[in-house]
Amino acid sequence: MNALATDQAGRLAKLIHKSKLKGHLSAGIYIGQREKNASILMTAERLLSDKDSLRLSPPDILLTNYKMLDYLLIRPEDRPLWLLNSPDTLRFLVVDELHTFDGAQGSDLGCLIRRLKARLGIEPEYLCCVGTSATLGSQEEQDDLLGYASAVFGENLSPNAIISESRLSAGEFLGDCLISHVDIVSLEKEEELDPASYNNYREYIEAQHRLWLNKEIAGDFDDPDWRFAFGISIKEHLFFQNLIKALGGGIHSFDEIFIKLDKVTKGLKINDHSYKIKMLCSLLALISEARIRVVSKELDGSEKTIIRPFLNVRVQLWMRELRRMIAEVSKKPILRFADDLNEAQLETHLPLVHCRECGSMGWSGLKRKTNSKIMGALKDYYHAFFSNDPKVVYLFPDDGQPSLPEPGNKAEGDSKAQKIGMVHLCSKCLNVTSRANVDRCPSCGHEELILVHMPDVRIKRGNRQLSVNDCPYCGSQNSLTLLGSRAASLTSVMIVQLYSSTYNDDKKLLTFSDNVQDAAHRAGFFNGRTFRFNFRTALQKVILETGDGRTLAEMPETFIDYWTGWIDQNRYIATFLAPNMEWFNEYDYLKTHGTLPEDSTL
């Protein structure tokens, strides 16, 4: 909430500073975070934020959150904020993201608003209550929306209180545009549609413009004129018109869009999903660049020309965390989510393990000494795997894997020789047999048997037997791990990809979490992992471009020389300073002033 409030405060400050309200309207932000340099004056970029100043001279607009408002109503030190208020002082109450206040949180907000009204003695129906949301209510849900808002605000809201968005239909948007372009970018040019084929975003956009309109961008790339011209031209393209109609103002997956467009687009009925995605993304990238001019009337009656996006393009990438991953036991195994399968299907699947060092992959499960069946119940297996239970076994398919070390030999880097066993694994009942010549399962008679390596991973420690997660192929210690990745790890990788992309020249990130505890963890986790991934990528670039043969001792100096040749010292430190060094006063100075102090040791 504080991050959103701070972002809105900056925009509100700019809005007031650029308007005739400057010097006549005051606005402040009161949130829980303590600022080192709280603002006692409004500037072009900041609102009032010094808490003592806000209490002594309350602003016309106060930006806060509902938890802090609760404190402001009960803390003795905040009493001066309300002293000079009369029943007609507070005119507007705006609740942003109204849709998030449901259930208990909505009840809390409703009670808080009623307490605020009682504190100020506000008469019924005097306060103008405003709820904003980008995702609240369709046309069919108007009555429910009115009831919900009335309950939260404690006011009787009439139907005309709902201000919905005004959107053009496909027909209204396209108007009487004729068709002058019919052909789509063909499969033969798939490589030219691939962003990876270009060094930067500009090269990619210029190439896509050429592919779709058969002409170069006229004039300078940064000049908006070609963007206006593209918007006019693309409206005359048959594929674009069909795309707008297929979307119908709603949200659709790429697959749903292709099903609709395949029927009406010549050359699109190709069973190449990768090509179709690249082709559609190419057009969406160009549409994102297109602009239109809109004439707006100002408060004083004058007209002002505003440049706006041709269309608002929003593409969402949905990712599912790799949780409880298992693989089908077959000669062509399929990776699946355990939560998607029923009990009968789970009987033929086992957890998946892989070596972090050499990439070897196989099944894993639990096996008792007196039983030949491999058990894969995940709850029992996870507990056994992380507690080094001797019942844990690994089964590596014989086909497509490197040769295992011979029994009695030590793999390079391994401190223990592992006994290697070749067994047959039944894909139906998951029993293993060590018989040499067998064409069907001795337990169930099933004919599909898979030849697997089952290394002995047990060691004796004192009076106990334990399993170890050492790789039988490369000998790396404790390198066998469960295949999977949770949301935090997946997101940290995505952040690095976004931030290291040459296509991203506007690096901004806003992450949301379901609860405060997760948010606190994610902040530190993303910071640490992002630094590690960024540094790894930067180091790899240095090694690849400065040649082989350098020792580890020479790398720090080589790394510094390489990157300070590309960026100045201040940006170098801002980019590569490790998270555990951000407490240095010199780093705070760098963030505040954009340069280091003269006596800096960083």
N, C-alpha and C positions, 0 to 999 in steps of 0.2 A: 504493500500500500504506500509506503514512504517513497519508493522509487517512482511510482506513478504520480504521486502528488508533486514530487520535485520536478518531474518532467513537465507537468501541467503548469507549475509555477513559472518556469522559464518562458513558456509560450505566452502565458498571461502577461508577464512583464513586457515582452516585446510588443504585444498587442496594445497595451496601454501607452507605452512609450511612443509608438508611431502614430497614435491617434490624438484628437483634440482633448482627450481626457487627461493627458499628461499634465501634472501639476494640480489637477482638480479631483482626482480619484486615487485613493490609497488602497493597496492590497498587500496582505501578508500571509505567510505560511507558518502554521504552528503544528509541528509533528514531533514525534518522540526523539528523533535523532538530534544529537548535540553537535552544533557546528563550531569549528575552531574560530572561524571568522564570520560570525553572524552579522547580517546586514541590518544597519539601523536606518538606511535610506533606500528608496527604490531606485533601481538603475534600469538600463535597457535590457538587462539579462536576469536581474534578480528582484524578488519581492522582499518586503520587510521580513526578517526572520529572527531578529533579536527578541527574545521572549519578554524581557523586562520592558522594552519599548512597546511591544504589542499590548502588554497589560496596561501601561500608563496611557497609551493613546491608541485605542482599538481602531483598526483600519475599516474602510468601507466594505471591503471584501475579505473574508477570512477563509483560507484554504486549510482544511484539516481532514482527519479521518474519524470514523465514528468512535473508535476506542479513545482517541485523544479528547474528543468532545465530551465523553463521559468523565474524564479526569478534570476537564476545565470547569465542569458544573459542580464538582465536589471538593476540589483542593483549595484550601484557604489562600495560598499564594496567588491563585488565579482569580480571586474575588474582584480585584479592580477591573478586570475585563468586562464585568457585567454592571458595574455600579451606575453608569450614566445611561443605561438602556431603559427605554420606556416601552409600553405595549405596541407603539407604532414604529419602533426603530428598525426591527428586523423585518425586511420586506420579502426577501427571497431565500428559499432553502433548496439547494441543488444536491441531489444524491446521484453521483456518477455510478455507472455499472449497476443499475438498480436490480438487474436480474440475478445478481450474485447473492442478494439478501433473501434467501428462502429459509424455511424451517426455523430453527432456533435463532439463527442469526437475524432473520427478518423480524422475529418477535423482539429481539434485543433492540434493533433499530427503531421499531415502532414505539417501544417504551421510552427510548431515549428522546425521540422527537416530541412525545407528549410531555416529558419532563422539561425539555427546552421551552416549550410553549408556556408551561405553568410557571417556570422560573421568570419569564419575561412578561407574563400576564397577557399573552396574545389572545385576542378574541377569535372565536371560531370563524373560519372562512376568510380571515384577513391575510394570513400568510400565503404567499404564492409558492406552492411546492412543485418542484421540477424533478423528474426522474429521467435520466438519460441512459440509453443502452443501444448497442448496435445489433443485438441479437434477441430482442424482447418482443415476442408476440407477432402472429400473422393476422391477416384480416379476419380469419375465422375465430380468433381467440380474443377479440376485442372486449367482450363482456368479462371474461376471466381476468384480463389485464386491468380493467377498471376496478374490479373488486379487489385485486391484489394491491394496486397502488393506493386505493382508498384506505385499505386496512393498514398499510405501512405508514402513510402520512396522517391518518386520523382525520381525513377530509372527505366530503362527498364530491367525487369527481364526475362530471357529466361526459357523455360520449365525445363532445367536441374538444375535450381536453387532450385527446390523443393526437399527436402530430406525427404521422407516419412519413416515410420517405416517398418522394415522387420519382417514379422510374418510367423511362420510355420503354415501350414494347419494341420488339425487333423491327416490326413494320414502321413504327414511328421514327425509330433511329435511322433506318436505311432510307426512308422517304421514297423519292422517285429516282434513286440511283440506278443507272443502267449498268449492264455488265460489259466490261472491256477486257477482263482477264479471266481465263478459264482454267488453264493448265496449272497443276500443282508441281512442286519440286519432285522430280522423278527419283526412283530407287537408285539409279545409276549415280546420282549425285549425293548419296548418303554421307560419304566422307566429308563433303563440303557443309553438310548440316551439323556435323559434330563439333561442339565447342572446343573439344580437345585438340582440334586441328589448327587452332589459332593461338597467337601469343597473348592476346588481350581482348577485352570486351569490344573495343572499337573495331578491330579487325573482323571480329565475328559479326557485328551488326552490319558493317559495310558489305560483307559477303552475302548475308541473308537478304539485304535490300536488293542486291544484284540478282539473286536467285529467284525472288518472288516477282520483281517488276522488270527484270531484264535491262536495268540501267543503273548507273552509278549514282551515289548520293551527290546532289548538286551543291556546290559551295563547301564551306567549312563544316566539319562534323559538329562543332559546338554551336553553330548557328541554328536557331530554331526553325528557320524557313523550311528546311527539308522535312522536318517533323510535321509541320502543317500540311505540306504537300503529300506526304505519305498517308496521312489520315484520309485525305480526299481520294487518293488512288486506291487504297485498300478497300474502301467501301464499294468499289466497282469490281472487286474480285469475287467470282462465284463461290469459291471455297470459303472466303470470309463471311459472305452472306449466309451460306448454309450453316456455318459454325455458330453464328449469332442466333439463328433460328433453332438450331439443335439445343443450344443452352437454354433458351426460353426464359432467361432471367433466373434460372435455378442453379443448383450446385450439382455437378456431375463428375463421375470418375472418367479418366481417359478412356477406359474400355467402353463405357456407356456412350461416350462421344463418338468413338470409332464405329460402333454398331450402327449409329444413326447416319453417320457420314458415308459409310461404305456403300449404302444404297443409292446415294445421289452423286458420288464423286468418281469420275473416271480415273482409273489408275490407282485407286486406293485399296482395291480388293487384293491386297498382297499379304501373305501370311508371314510378315516380318514386323513383329511388334516394336523392335528397336528402331527401325526406320520411321515408323509412324509417330513414335514419341518424339524423336528428333525433329521431324517435320513440323509437328504441332508446336513444340517448344520454340522452334525457330520463328514461327508466325507470332506466337505470344510475346516473344522478346521484342519484335518489331512494333507490335501494338503498344507495348509498354513505353516505347520511345515516342510514339506519336503524340501530338499536342493539338489543341484547338484554342481559338481566341474567344473569350466571352466578355461581353460588355456588361459591366456592373454599375448600378446607380448608387452613388454615395449619399450619406445623410444630408449633405448640403445641396443635393439635386444634380451635382455634376456626374459625368460618366467616366468610368475608368475601365481600361482594357486589361483583362486578367488572362494569363496563360494557364490552362488547365490540362490534365491528361485527356487524351482522346477517349479512352475507356479506362475504367479502373480494373486492372488485371490482378486477380488474387489466385495464386497457386499454392495449395497446401500439400505438404508431404507428410503422410501418416506413417509412423514407424511403430512397430510392435517389439517390445523388448524380448530378447531371446531367453525366455525363462522356461524351465522344465522342458528342455529340449531332449528328444529321444529319436532313435533311428530304427526303421524297420529292419528286422533280421532277414535279409535276402541277399541274393547275389548282386542285385541292383538296389541298394538301400535308399530309402527316401527319408529326408529329415522332416520331423513333424513336431508340433506342439502337443505335449501330453494332454493339455486341457481341452484339446479339440477331439480327442478320441474317446470311444466308449470302452467299457471294461474288456469286451472281447477283443477289440483291436489292440489294447494295451498288452495283451498276452503275447503278442508277437513283436514287441518293441523293447529295446534296451537303451539305457543311457549311453551317451557318446562321449568319448575322451579323445584328446589330441595332445601331441607333444608341442610345447611352446617353442622348442628349439629346431626340431627337424620336420615338424608337421605331420608325423605319422598319426594315423587315426584308426580307431577301432571301437568295438562295443565294450561295455563293462557291466558287471552285475555282481550278485552275491551267490556263492556256492559253498555248501557245507561239505565236509570231508566225506560223509556217508551218503551223499546224494549227488546225482549227476545233473540235476536241473539247475539252470542259471535263472536266478530270480531278479526281477527288475523293478519291484515296488519302490517308487521314488522316495517316499518318506523314510523307509528303512535304509535304502541305499545311500542317501545323502548323509545320514547319521553315521553309517559305517565308513563311508569314503573319508569324511573329515576327521574321524577318530581312528583312522588307520586300522580298521578291523581286518583280521586275517582272512575273513570270508570274501573280501573284495578280489575279483579276478578280472583280467583284461583279455579280450579276444580280438586279435588282429587278423583280418582276412588275408589269406595267402596270396591272392591275386592283387597285383598292382602295388605291393608294399616292398620296401627294400629287404634284402636278405638279413635275417637275424643272425647274430653271432652264434657260432657253434657252441654247444654245451661244454662248459669247462673253460672257455676262453673269456677274457675280459674285454668288454667294449671299451673303446678309447674314452678316458675320462670317468669310467665307472669304477667304484671302489669294491663292487661285489660282482661275482659271476652269477648270472641268472640261469636257472635251468629252463630250457625251452621245451615245451611240449606241443606236438602237433595233434590236434583232435578234430573230430567232425562235430559241427553244431547243427542241430535240427532247426529249420526255420519255422516249424509249426509249434513244437512243444518246448523248444529251447533246452533240450537235454544234450549233453555232450557224450561222445564215445571215443575211446582211444584205439578202437579196432582199426587195423590197417586196411583191410579189404572189406568194405561195407557199402552197399548201394541203397540202403534204406535205414531209417531210424529204428534201432532196436526197441525203443520205448513206445512209439506210436505208429511205426510203419510208414511214415511220410518219406517221400523219395528225394526231396530237396535237402541235401546236406552240404554244408559250407565248410571247407577246410580252413581252419584258423590256427594261428599260433596262440598258445596260452602259456605265457611265461610264468614261472614261479616268482612272485613278487614278495614273498614272505621272508622276514628276517627274525632272528631271536634276540630279544633284548631283555636280559635278566631271565626271569621265569616266564616272560610273556612272548607270544608271537604277534608280530605286527606286519601289516602290509606297507610297502613303500611305493611312492609314485614316480619311481625312476623309469626312464624310457628304455625299453629293451633294444632299441635300434641304435640310438646315438649315445646311450649311457648317461645322458644328462640327469642330474639328481633333482628329484621333486619337480620334474617338468611336465608330467602328465596331469592334465587339468580337464575339468568338465567343459564341454562346449556350451557356451552361453554368454550373454552379456545383458546387464540390466540397464535401466533407463539412463542412469547417471553416466555410465561409460559410453553408451551410444551417443548421448547428447554431447559429451565432451569431444568425441571424434568429429561429430557434425560441426561443432563450433570451430575446430581447427581447419576443417575443410573450407568453411565459409570465410574465415579470416585470412587464410593463406592463398585464396583464389585471386588470380590477377584480374578476375571479373568483378571483384568486390571493391569499389572505390568509395563506399559509404558504410564503413564498418560500425554498425550499431546492433546491439543485442539486448533483448528484453526477455527474460525467462520467468515463467510462472510455475508455482508449485502448490500442491494441495494443502500443505500445512507449514507452520512456522519452523518446525523442527527440520523438515526436509529442505526448506529454503536455506537455513543456516548451514546445513551440510553441503548443499549444492554449490553455494557461493565459493567456499574454500576448495571444494573438489574440482570445480571447473577451472578455477584460477590455477591450481597446481598442475592439473593435467594439460591445460592449454599451453602453459609454459613448457612443459616437458615435450609435448608434441611439436610445438613451434621450434624449440631448440634442436630437436632431433632432425627435423626437416632442413633447418639452416645448416646444421653440421654435415648432413648428407650432401648438400649442395656444394659446400666447401671442399669436401673430399673428392667429389666427382670432377670439379672444375680446376682443382690445383694439382691434380695428378697423384700417382701412387708413390709409395716409398717414404712417406713421412712417419716419424715415430710419434707415439702418443705424447711424449714430452714437447714435441714441436707444434702440436695441434692448437694449443691455446693462442699462441702468437700468430699462427697462420689464420685462425678463425677471426681474430681481431683485425688483422690487416685486411682480410678479404671484405668483411662487412663494413668497416669504416671507410673503405673505398667507395661504397655504394650510398651510405647514409652518414650524416654527421654524428658527432659524439653524443649529443643530447638524445637523439632518436635511438642511437645504438643502445644506450643505457636503458631508456624507456622500454625498448623491445626485449632486451635480454637479461634484465635484472631479475634474479630469482625471487619468487614470492616470499621466501623467508628473509629477504633483505629489504623488504618494502617498509620496514619500520625506521630506516635511517632518516634522519632529519634532512639530509641532502636530497633524498628522493622526494620528500614533501616539497622542498624548495623547487625542485625541477618541475613537479606537477603544477605548482602555483605560478612560477615565472617563465617556464618554458626553457630554462637554461640552468646550468649548475653554478653554484657559487665558485669564486675563483680558486679557493683553497680546497676544492673537493678532492676526495681520494677515491671516489667511485670510478 
